[in-house]
Amino acid sequence: MKKGMVAKRYAQALADVIREEGEVDSTLKALEELRNVVETNPELKSLVLNPAIPVGIKERVFTDVMEGMQVSSFIRELVMMAVKNNRVQHLGVIAETYRDITDEQLNRVRLHIRSAFPLETGEEDSLRDIFGRVTGKKTILSVEIDKSLIGGVVARIGWTVYDGSVVNELRNLRTKFKTWLEEDI
Protein backbone atom coordinates (compact mmCIF):
# COMPACT_ATOMS: atom_id res chain seq x y z
CA MET A 1 0.00 0.00 0.00
CA LYS A 2 1.32 3.44 -0.88
CA LYS A 3 2.59 5.74 1.86
CA GLY A 4 0.01 8.43 1.10
CA MET A 5 -2.89 6.00 1.29
CA VAL A 6 -1.64 4.61 4.60
CA ALA A 7 -1.19 8.09 6.01
CA LYS A 8 -4.64 9.17 4.89
CA ARG A 9 -6.33 6.21 6.59
CA TYR A 10 -4.56 6.81 9.89
CA ALA A 11 -4.97 10.59 9.71
CA GLN A 12 -8.66 10.39 8.78
CA ALA A 13 -9.38 7.97 11.62
CA LEU A 14 -7.63 10.30 14.08
CA ALA A 15 -9.39 13.38 12.67
CA ASP A 16 -12.81 11.72 12.99
CA VAL A 17 -12.20 10.87 16.65
CA ILE A 18 -10.54 14.16 17.59
CA ARG A 19 -13.18 16.34 15.92
CA GLU A 20 -15.73 14.92 18.38
CA GLU A 21 -13.38 15.64 21.29
CA GLY A 22 -12.65 19.20 20.15
CA GLU A 23 -8.87 18.95 20.55
CA VAL A 24 -7.89 19.37 16.90
CA ASP A 25 -5.08 21.91 17.30
CA SER A 26 -3.51 20.41 20.42
CA THR A 27 -3.51 17.00 18.71
CA LEU A 28 -1.85 18.48 15.63
CA LYS A 29 0.79 20.17 17.78
CA ALA A 30 1.52 16.93 19.65
CA LEU A 31 1.71 14.92 16.41
CA GLU A 32 4.12 17.42 14.89
CA GLU A 33 6.26 17.41 18.05
CA LEU A 34 6.41 13.61 17.97
CA ARG A 35 7.34 13.69 14.27
CA ASN A 36 10.11 16.21 15.04
CA VAL A 37 11.45 14.05 17.86
CA VAL A 38 11.73 11.11 15.47
CA GLU A 39 13.18 13.19 12.62
CA THR A 40 15.82 14.96 14.73
CA ASN A 41 16.98 11.93 16.70
CA PRO A 42 19.19 9.75 14.45
CA GLU A 43 19.02 6.71 16.77
CA LEU A 44 15.24 6.85 17.03
CA LYS A 45 14.87 7.40 13.29
CA SER A 46 17.15 4.42 12.62
CA LEU A 47 15.08 2.25 14.97
CA VAL A 48 11.85 3.31 13.24
CA LEU A 49 13.20 2.53 9.76
CA ASN A 50 14.84 -0.78 10.64
CA PRO A 51 12.49 -3.71 9.90
CA ALA A 52 14.83 -6.08 11.79
CA ILE A 53 14.00 -4.40 15.14
CA PRO A 54 11.19 -6.37 16.83
CA VAL A 55 7.84 -4.64 17.26
CA GLY A 56 8.02 -5.12 21.04
CA ILE A 57 11.19 -3.04 21.28
CA LYS A 58 9.68 -0.30 19.11
CA GLU A 59 6.58 -0.30 21.33
CA ARG A 60 8.67 0.14 24.49
CA VAL A 61 10.74 2.92 22.93
CA PHE A 62 7.69 4.83 21.70
CA THR A 63 5.93 4.35 25.03
CA ASP A 64 8.91 5.97 26.77
CA VAL A 65 9.14 8.79 24.21
CA MET A 66 5.43 9.58 24.44
CA GLU A 67 5.46 9.38 28.24
CA GLY A 68 8.08 12.11 28.30
CA MET A 69 5.94 14.22 25.97
CA GLN A 70 2.64 13.53 27.72
CA VAL A 71 0.63 13.01 24.53
CA SER A 72 -3.08 12.20 24.52
CA SER A 73 -4.39 8.67 24.63
CA PHE A 74 -5.62 9.09 21.03
CA ILE A 75 -2.12 9.74 19.73
CA ARG A 76 -0.70 7.00 21.93
CA GLU A 77 -3.17 4.50 20.42
CA LEU A 78 -2.52 5.71 16.87
CA VAL A 79 1.26 5.37 17.28
CA MET A 80 1.00 1.92 18.88
CA MET A 81 -1.29 0.75 16.07
CA ALA A 82 1.20 2.13 13.52
CA VAL A 83 4.06 0.32 15.31
CA LYS A 84 2.16 -2.99 15.39
CA ASN A 85 1.29 -2.71 11.71
CA ASN A 86 4.82 -1.68 10.68
CA ARG A 87 3.59 1.76 9.62
CA VAL A 88 5.35 3.95 12.18
CA GLN A 89 7.84 5.10 9.54
CA HIS A 90 4.91 7.03 8.01
CA LEU A 91 4.41 9.16 11.13
CA GLY A 92 5.59 12.35 9.40
CA VAL A 93 3.23 11.90 6.47
CA ILE A 94 0.40 11.01 8.86
CA ALA A 95 0.98 14.29 10.74
CA GLU A 96 0.97 16.31 7.50
CA THR A 97 -2.15 14.55 6.22
CA TYR A 98 -3.92 15.06 9.56
CA ARG A 99 -3.07 18.78 9.34
CA ASP A 100 -4.47 18.97 5.79
CA ILE A 101 -7.67 17.11 6.75
CA THR A 102 -8.34 19.24 9.82
CA ASP A 103 -7.55 22.47 7.95
CA GLU A 104 -10.13 21.49 5.34
CA GLN A 105 -12.70 20.60 8.03
CA LEU A 106 -12.12 23.90 9.83
CA ASN A 107 -12.06 25.98 6.61
CA ARG A 108 -8.42 27.05 7.03
CA VAL A 109 -5.46 27.47 4.69
CA ARG A 110 -1.75 27.70 5.43
CA LEU A 111 -0.06 30.80 4.05
CA HIS A 112 3.73 30.61 3.94
CA ILE A 113 5.48 33.93 3.40
CA ARG A 114 9.13 34.33 2.46
CA SER A 115 10.34 37.86 3.03
CA ALA A 116 13.71 39.56 2.68
CA PHE A 117 13.13 41.32 6.01
CA PRO A 118 11.11 40.63 9.17
CA LEU A 119 7.49 41.70 8.81
CA GLU A 120 5.81 44.01 11.26
CA THR A 121 2.64 42.82 12.99
CA GLY A 122 0.49 45.11 10.84
CA GLU A 123 2.02 43.69 7.66
CA GLU A 124 1.39 40.13 8.83
CA ASP A 125 -2.22 41.01 9.68
CA SER A 126 -2.64 42.64 6.27
CA LEU A 127 -1.30 39.59 4.42
CA ARG A 128 -3.46 37.28 6.53
CA ASP A 129 -6.52 39.43 5.78
CA ILE A 130 -5.84 39.76 2.02
CA PHE A 131 -5.28 36.04 1.51
CA GLY A 132 -8.22 35.23 3.76
CA ARG A 133 -10.44 37.24 1.39
CA VAL A 134 -8.83 35.65 -1.69
CA THR A 135 -9.37 32.10 -0.41
CA GLY A 136 -12.50 32.67 1.64
CA LYS A 137 -10.85 30.79 4.49
CA LYS A 138 -9.16 31.52 7.79
CA THR A 139 -5.46 31.99 7.07
CA ILE A 140 -2.73 30.51 9.25
CA LEU A 141 0.48 32.42 8.60
CA SER A 142 4.10 31.30 8.80
CA VAL A 143 6.97 33.63 7.90
CA GLU A 144 10.49 32.78 6.76
CA ILE A 145 13.27 35.32 6.25
CA ASP A 146 15.07 34.86 2.92
CA LYS A 147 17.67 37.57 2.24
CA SER A 148 18.16 36.29 -1.32
CA LEU A 149 14.82 37.90 -2.28
CA ILE A 150 16.44 41.38 -1.88
CA GLY A 151 12.99 42.84 -1.11
CA GLY A 152 9.29 42.07 -1.34
CA VAL A 153 7.60 38.80 -0.45
CA VAL A 154 6.77 35.41 -1.93
CA ALA A 155 3.48 33.96 -0.71
CA ARG A 156 2.56 30.28 -1.06
CA ILE A 157 -0.78 28.63 -0.35
CA GLY A 158 -0.63 24.95 -1.22
CA TRP A 159 0.75 24.75 -4.76
CA THR A 160 -0.09 28.36 -5.64
CA VAL A 161 2.77 30.88 -5.45
CA TYR A 162 2.45 34.67 -5.61
CA ASP A 163 5.91 36.12 -6.24
CA GLY A 164 6.25 39.80 -5.39
CA SER A 165 9.98 39.68 -4.73
CA VAL A 166 12.54 42.11 -6.13
CA VAL A 167 14.46 39.14 -7.54
CA ASN A 168 11.38 38.11 -9.55
CA GLU A 169 10.85 41.66 -10.79
CA LEU A 170 14.50 41.85 -11.92
CA ARG A 171 14.10 38.49 -13.67
CA ASN A 172 11.00 39.81 -15.49
CA LEU A 173 12.85 42.99 -16.52
CA ARG A 174 15.74 40.96 -17.89
CA THR A 175 13.30 38.89 -19.97
CA LYS A 176 11.65 42.05 -21.31
CA PHE A 177 15.01 43.60 -22.19
CA LYS A 178 16.07 40.45 -24.03
CA THR A 179 12.81 40.47 -25.97
CA TRP A 180 13.23 44.15 -26.88
CA LEU A 181 16.83 43.59 -27.98
CA GLU A 182 15.86 40.62 -30.12
CA GLU A 183 13.06 42.62 -31.76
CA ASP A 184 15.48 45.41 -32.67
CA ILE A 185 17.90 43.03 -34.40
N, C-alpha and C positions, 0 to 999 in steps of 0.2 A: 504494500500500500504506500502511496506517495506521502512524503512528509507533510505537505500542505493539507491533504485530506485527513491525516491523523490529527494534525494540530486543530483543524476545524472541528472535528468531532469532540475532542477534549475541551476545547475552548467554548463551544456551543453548550455543552453539558454544564460547564461551570457557570456560564453566563445565565442560563435558564434558572439555575439554583440561586445564584447570587442576586439576580434581579428581584426575586421574591423576598430576599433578606434585606435588600436596600443597602448593601455594602459594596457597591460596584467599584468606586474609586479606591477604597482602602484595599480591596482585593487585587486590583490592578497594580497598585503600588507594591504590595507584598510579592506578587508574582514577578514583577520587574526586579525587585531587590534579590529575590532568589535566583533569577536568571543571571544577574550581575555577579552574584557570589560564585556561581558555577563558571561563568565565563572568565572571571579574573583570577581564579584559583587553579593553576595548572594541574595540581595533583587531583583535585576534585573533577576537573574536566576530563582528565585522563581516565579516571575511574568510571565516569559516566559513559565514555565512548568505548571502553574496553569490554567486548562481549564475553571475554574469558572470566571476568569478575563475577562471582555468584550473586544472584539476586539478593540473597540474605545479607550479604555484606553491604550492598548498595542501600538496602532498606535501613540498616543500622546507621550508616553514614548520613543518609538524608534525614533520618529521625533526629540525629544529633544536630545537624545543621539547622533544621527547622525549629528545634527546641530553642536554640540560641537566638533565633529571629522572632520567635513567638508568633507564628503565622496561624491563621484561622484553621479550624478543623476541615473546612471545605478544601483549602489548598493542600493540607496534609493528606487528605484522602485522594485528591487528584494526583499528587506526586507519587504516592504509594502505588496507585493503580498504574501509573506510567512506568514505574520501576518494575512492577510485576509483569507487565506486558512488554518489557524491553522497548519502551517508548520515551524514556526519560531524556534521551539525547535530543528530543524535540521540544524541550522545555522553553527554549527561547522563541521558537516559532509559535508555540501555544500561547505564550504571553503576548506576542504581537497580534495574533489572531483574536485573542480575547479582547485586547484593546480596540481593534477594528470593529468587532461585533458590538461591544458596549457603546462605542462612539456612535455607531449607526442607530442603535436602540434609543440613545439619549439625544439624537439629533445634533451631534457635535462633529467638528472637523479639526484636524491638527494643522496649524499653520506654522511652518518653519521659515524663519527669517534669517538670512545671512546679511550682515551689515559690516561695512568697513569700520564703523565706530559704534561704541555703545549707544543704545537708544535711550532717550529720556522716557519717563513714564507716560507722558502725554502722547509721544510718538507711538509707543506700544499700544496704548488705548485706541489711538486713531487707526492703526493697522488692523487691530482686532475688530473694530467697528466696521471698517470698510469691507474687509473680507467676510465678516458676518453677514453684511447686506448682500454681497455678491453671491454667497453660497446659501443664504437663508438658514444658516445653522449657527449654533454657538461655536465660537472659535477659541481653541486652546493654543496659545502662542508659546513657541520656543525660539530663542534668539541665539545665534552663533556669530562671533566676531570673526571676520575674514578680511584681513588687511589687503589681500590681493585684489579686492574689488575696487580699490582706490576711493570710491564714494558710492552713495546710493545703496539700494538693497536688492536682494533677490528673494522673492517669496515663493514658497512651494506648498501646495496643498495636494496631497496624493501624488499623482503623476503630472499635475499641471504646474508649470513654472512661469512666474512673471519676473522678468529680468529688467530691473531699473538701475543696474549698476553702471558706473562710469566706464568700466572695462567693456561692457556690452555696447555702450554708446560709441566708444572709440572703434570697436570692431565694425559696427555699422557704418561709421564714417569712412573707414578704410575701404570697405566694400563699395560704397558710393563713389569715392575718389577713383578707384580702379575702373569702375564702370564708365565714369566720365572720361577718363584717360583713354580707354579703349574705344569710345565713341568718336573721340577727336582724331584718332589715328586713321 
